[in-house]
Amino acid sequence: MNNQPTPQQPATPQPAPQPQPAVQPQPVAQPQPQPQQTYQYQQPYQQPVAPVPQPAIQPQPTPYAYPVRYDNPGETLGVIGCVLSFFGISIGGILLGIISRNKSKEAGMSTTWGNVSLGWGIFGSVCWCLIWLFWILVFVGVLSKPSWWYYYYY
């Protein structure tokens, strides 16, 4: 038949025996609870039970936890226009109000500050025009009619 020698399998190493400790630990005896007297509405005393540790659950972040704030490009110009209108520079308030409204409309945002700036600018301009008209009429009226002292002294 076949006279070829078969290769021998290497011997698997056996794990070394673990050395045994010289002193065997003795189990600690736990005291048995004494039954206590229970009253009518009292629950019987029980040993506290250790809580079972639960696996830590990582909170998942919500994608929309905080509202996203988009900057309104015309908001700053509208605020500056309101301040100018408040301090009497109504033409600046009108111009900045118009620019603010246009920029906010292009971005699809609120045009509130632009409207307020434009409104205060128009209101301030009308008031300034009325004030100037009043003083012009006063000066024209004073200069057109001589007063009584003019005739008295001359």
Buried (B, 14 or more C-beta within 10 A) or exposed (E): EEEEEEEEEEEEEEEEEEEEEEEEEEEEEEEEEEEEEEEEEEEEEEEEEEEEEEEEEEEEEEEEEEEEEEEBBBBBBBBBBBBBBEEEBBEBBBBBBBBBBBBBEEBEBBBBBBBBBBBBBBEBBEEBEEEEEEEEEEEEEEEEEEEEEEEEEE
